[in-house]
Amino acid sequence: MPCRQSSVVSHHRVGGFNHNPPVPALTRHLPEERDTLAFGAALAPRLVPGMVIYLSGELGAGKTTLARGILRGLGYDGRVRSPSFALVEPYKFSRLYLYHFDFYRFTSPRELGEAGFREHFGPESVCLVEWPENAAGMLPAADIKMTIKVVGSGRQLEIDADTEIGRRCIAQLTQ
């Protein structure tokens, strides 16, 4: 198992109403950077073309580290750069076309359309999107939403799936 601690939780519903705040479908404690890389590598073979994955968290939380782990898990051994200035880093080297976006610098969701990135979100690619909230309403719906939080010297990863393909991917991680 790539991470030292994991737990799977579900929503508690009474009479059809959710009486508790939403709970992530999967959480992982990632004590060190290598654990974040290992989780990304474990996720990589489960990705399928057409997936959109949102990566949220504060600056320095580990979003690009997680993306680097995913790329390493797909067999990419080149340099993985944060797409902060370029906005997107394309990777066309494996069974997937992977696009790694960073919308930190967006000041308006309209900038996504103006940047001409919509064609990257298609059935043949996987899109990792850092700072998706900065392009809210302009992005395709996420299959998987990951939030990374700094907890002490480690990280807490919370994962939710909004589609059936995302739920299958998460289920494979818990087996």
Buried (B, 14 or more C-beta within 10 A) or exposed (E): EBBEEBEEEEEEEEEEEEEEEEEBBBBBBBBEBEBBBBBBBBBBEBBBEBBBBBBBBEEEBBBBBBBBBBBBBBEBEEEBBBBBEEBBBBBEBBEBBBBBBBBBEBEEBEBBEEBEBEEBBEEEBBBBBBBBEBBEEBBEEBBBBBBBBEEEEBBBBBBBBBBEBBBEBBBEBEE
